[in-house]
């Protein structure tokens, strides 16, 4: 009996990866880190205390840790320790923190509304980021500071949280380097809302290279909900776990849409697979509106 109990405990500890993520220099906890298995649809987010639990892993699985302001860390399951240390990434903030704001003029880039969102991005219980590239333009040049970011959210719980990530575009237009070195955490209320994240105090300047704005799901208990649905040809209802919120999207002719999933790399959005006259030749793109000031 003792041998069986010990064997069970060994298997349980091997199946689950439990740890906490900290800054390698300051040893401070890092909240809301994306923790996933490379090239697999397995992953979670660390909570506000940097704690995470990853179940059902093999010894040769590669765990990927990704956080704003830190270098990506990849480590095999068999080499993982209780405390994970991430190294800070130096981000060029020259364009962000220059010249004081005047706040005399405002400008709006893009437009979001609850009724105009054509379809929603759902995370299917998996870590994922949906992003949109916004090019620089002459109209932006006179109002460079980002006052707030608006997106459409649909939450099934009273209060859900999510990350906003800002990236510079790479050589192929894909999200590459982080443009801002801190988490921008948004909160939204239950139901269908236009959620506005005020970042005026961060003094973030819109870059001349253009900006990619990503909405990231946080796979944490606070956001978790279970719903039931009927499937054709099957009796009864099927239960499924999801994480709030869902993000509103629009069908656009220009393909500025990117998706990060499978904890591996960014993928440009494919053309919407339909012959419907309103959607044919268009791309499902995160709906984003920026409020800018000078």
C-alpha positions in Angstrom: 0.0 0.0 0.0 2.8 2.4 0.9 4.5 1.8 -2.4 1.2 2.5 -4.3 0.7 5.8 -2.4 4.3 6.9 -3.1 3.9 6.0 -6.8 0.6 8.0 -7.0 2.2 11.1 -5.3 5.2 10.9 -7.7 2.9 10.7 -10.8 0.8 13.6 -9.5 3.8 15.9 -8.9 5.2 15.0 -12.3 1.9 15.7 -14.0 1.5 19.2 -12.5 4.0 22.1 -12.9 3.5 24.6 -10.0 5.6 27.7 -9.5 5.9 31.4 -9.1 7.5 33.9 -11.5 9.9 36.6 -10.2 12.1 39.3 -11.5 15.7 38.0 -11.7 17.2 41.2 -10.3 14.6 42.6 -7.8 13.1 39.2 -6.9 9.7 41.0 -7.1 6.7 38.9 -8.2 5.6 39.4 -11.8 1.8 39.3 -12.3 -0.1 38.0 -15.3 2.7 36.2 -17.1 1.7 34.1 -20.1 2.7 30.5 -19.3 2.3 28.0 -22.1 3.7 24.9 -23.8 5.5 25.5 -27.0 3.6 24.5 -30.2 0.7 23.2 -28.1 -2.7 24.5 -27.1 -1.9 24.3 -23.5 -1.4 27.2 -21.2 -2.4 29.5 -18.4 -1.7 32.9 -17.0 0.1 33.6 -13.7 -2.2 35.4 -11.3 -1.6 38.8 -9.7 0.8 37.1 -7.3 2.9 35.5 -10.1 1.6 32.0 -9.2 0.8 29.4 -11.9 -0.2 25.8 -12.3 0.2 23.8 -15.5 -1.2 20.3 -15.6 -0.5 17.2 -17.7 3.0 17.9 -19.0 5.7 15.5 -20.3 9.3 15.7 -19.3 10.4 17.0 -22.7 7.7 19.6 -23.1 9.1 23.2 -23.5 7.3 25.8 -21.3 7.3 29.3 -22.6 7.2 32.3 -20.2 6.2 35.7 -21.8 5.7 38.9 -19.9 5.7 42.6 -20.9 9.2 44.1 -20.3 10.9 40.7 -20.0 12.8 38.4 -22.3 11.0 35.3 -23.3 12.1 32.3 -21.3 11.9 28.7 -22.6 12.6 25.8 -20.3 11.9 22.0 -20.3 9.5 20.6 -17.8 12.2 18.4 -16.3 14.4 21.4 -15.6 11.8 23.7 -14.1 12.0 24.9 -10.5 9.5 26.3 -8.0 10.7 29.8 -8.6 11.1 31.0 -12.2 13.3 34.1 -12.8 12.7 36.3 -15.8 15.3 38.7 -17.1 14.3 42.3 -17.8 14.3 43.4 -21.4 15.7 46.8 -22.3 13.1 48.8 -24.3 13.9 52.0 -26.1 11.6 54.6 -24.6 12.9 57.6 -26.5 9.8 58.2 -28.4 7.5 57.6 -25.5 8.8 60.0 -22.8 9.7 63.2 -24.7 7.9 66.6 -24.6 5.1 67.3 -22.1 1.5 67.0 -23.1 -0.6 70.1 -23.7 -4.1 68.4 -23.8 -5.6 71.1 -26.0 -6.6 69.1 -29.0 -8.1 65.6 -29.4 -8.2 63.1 -32.2 -9.8 59.8 -32.8 -8.4 56.9 -34.8 -10.8 54.1 -35.6 -14.2 53.7 -34.2 -15.8 51.0 -32.1 -19.5 50.4 -31.1 -21.4 47.6 -29.7 -23.8 47.3 -32.6 -21.1 47.4 -35.3 -19.0 44.6 -34.1 -19.4 41.9 -36.7 -18.0 38.9 -34.8 -16.3 38.3 -31.5 -12.9 36.7 -30.7 -13.3 33.9 -28.1 -10.3 32.3 -26.5 -11.6 28.7 -26.4 -10.0 28.3 -23.0 -6.5 28.8 -24.4 -3.9 31.6 -24.1 -4.2 33.9 -27.0 -3.6 37.5 -28.2 -5.4 39.2 -31.0 -3.8 42.3 -32.3 -4.3 45.1 -34.9 -1.7 47.2 -36.7 -2.5 51.0 -36.8 -0.3 52.9 -39.3 1.1 56.3 -38.6 -0.6 59.2 -40.5 -0.4 62.9 -40.9 -3.5 63.4 -38.7 -1.8 61.5 -35.9 1.3 63.7 -36.2 -0.4 66.6 -34.4 -1.9 64.6 -31.6 0.8 62.0 -30.7 -0.1 61.1 -27.1 -2.4 58.2 -26.5 -5.0 59.2 -24.0 -7.1 56.0 -24.0 -7.8 52.8 -25.9 -11.3 51.6 -26.5 -12.4 48.0 -27.4 -15.7 46.1 -27.4 -15.9 43.5 -24.6 -18.5 40.8 -23.8 -18.1 39.4 -20.3 -20.0 36.6 -18.7 -18.9 37.5 -15.2 -19.2 40.6 -13.0 -15.7 41.8 -13.4 -13.0 40.3 -15.8 -9.5 41.5 -16.4 -7.3 41.4 -19.5 -4.0 42.7 -20.8 -3.3 45.3 -23.4 0.1 44.8 -25.1 1.7 47.4 -27.3 4.2 46.3 -30.0 6.5 47.8 -32.7 6.0 46.2 -36.2 8.8 43.9 -37.4 10.3 43.6 -40.9 7.2 41.6 -42.1 4.7 43.8 -40.2 4.4 41.3 -37.4 4.4 42.3 -33.7 8.0 42.2 -32.6 9.5 44.3 -29.8 7.3 45.6 -27.0 6.7 49.3 -27.3 6.0 49.8 -23.6 7.6 48.0 -20.7 4.7 47.6 -18.3 1.5 45.6 -18.1 -1.6 47.6 -19.1 -4.4 45.8 -17.3 -8.0 46.5 -18.4 -11.1 45.6 -16.5 -14.6 45.3 -17.9 -18.1 44.8 -16.5 -20.5 42.0 -17.2 -22.4 42.2 -20.5 -21.7 43.8 -23.9 -19.7 47.0 -23.3 -17.4 49.5 -25.0 -14.5 49.3 -22.5 -12.1 52.3 -22.3 -8.6 51.9 -20.8 -7.3 55.3 -19.8 -3.5 55.4 -20.2 -3.0 59.2 -20.2 -0.7 59.2 -17.2 1.8 56.8 -19.0 2.7 59.5 -21.5 2.9 57.1 -24.4 3.6 58.7 -27.8 2.3 57.1 -31.0 5.4 55.9 -32.9 6.2 56.9 -36.5 6.7 53.2 -37.3 3.0 52.6 -36.5 1.7 50.7 -33.5 0.3 47.2 -32.9 -2.3 46.9 -30.2 -2.9 43.5 -28.7 -5.7 42.3 -26.5 -4.6 39.3 -24.3 -6.7 36.9 -22.4 -5.7 36.1 -18.8 -6.3 32.4 -18.1 -6.9 32.8 -14.4 -9.7 31.6 -12.1 -11.2 35.1 -11.8 -12.1 35.1 -15.5 -13.2 31.5 -15.7 -16.8 30.5 -16.6 -18.6 27.4 -17.8 -21.4 27.4 -20.3 -23.6 24.8 -22.0 -24.5 24.4 -25.6 -26.3 21.9 -27.8 -24.4 20.1 -30.6 -26.3 18.7 -33.7 -26.5 15.0 -33.6 -25.8 14.6 -29.9 -28.2 14.3 -27.0 -28.1 16.6 -24.1 -25.9 19.7 -23.7 -22.1 19.9 -23.7 -20.3 21.9 -21.0 -17.3 24.0 -22.0 -14.9 26.2 -20.0 -14.1 29.7 -21.3 -12.5 32.8 -20.0 -14.0 36.3 -20.2 -14.1 38.6 -21.9 -14.6 38.1 -25.6 -13.3 40.9 -27.8 -15.3 42.6 -30.5 -14.0 42.5 -34.1 -14.8 44.0 -37.5 -14.5 42.6 -41.0 -12.0 44.8 -42.8 -10.6 44.7 -46.4 -7.1 45.6 -45.3 -5.4 42.8 -43.5 -3.9 44.5 -40.4 -4.9 41.6 -38.1 -2.5 39.3 -36.2 -3.0 36.4 -33.8 -0.6 34.8 -31.3 -1.5 31.2 -30.3 0.1 27.8 -29.6 2.7 29.6 -27.6 5.0 29.8 -30.6 4.7 32.7 -33.0 2.4 35.3 -34.6 0.2 34.5 -37.5 -1.4 36.9 -39.9 -5.1 36.6 -40.1 -6.5 34.5 -43.0 -9.3 35.7 -45.2 -12.7 34.9 -43.7 -13.9 31.6 -45.1 -17.3 32.5 -46.5 -19.0 33.5 -49.7 -21.3 35.9 -47.9 -21.3 39.2 -49.8 -20.7 41.3 -46.7 -17.7 39.2 -45.5 -16.1 37.8 -48.6 -12.5 39.0 -49.2 -12.4 40.5 -45.7 -10.4 39.8 -42.5 -11.6 39.4 -39.0 -9.8 42.2 -37.1 -9.8 43.4 -33.5 -11.9 46.5 -33.2 -9.9 49.3 -31.6 -10.4 53.0 -31.2 -7.6 55.3 -30.0 -8.2 58.7 -28.3 -5.2 60.9 -29.0 -4.2 64.3 -27.6 -1.3 66.7 -28.1 
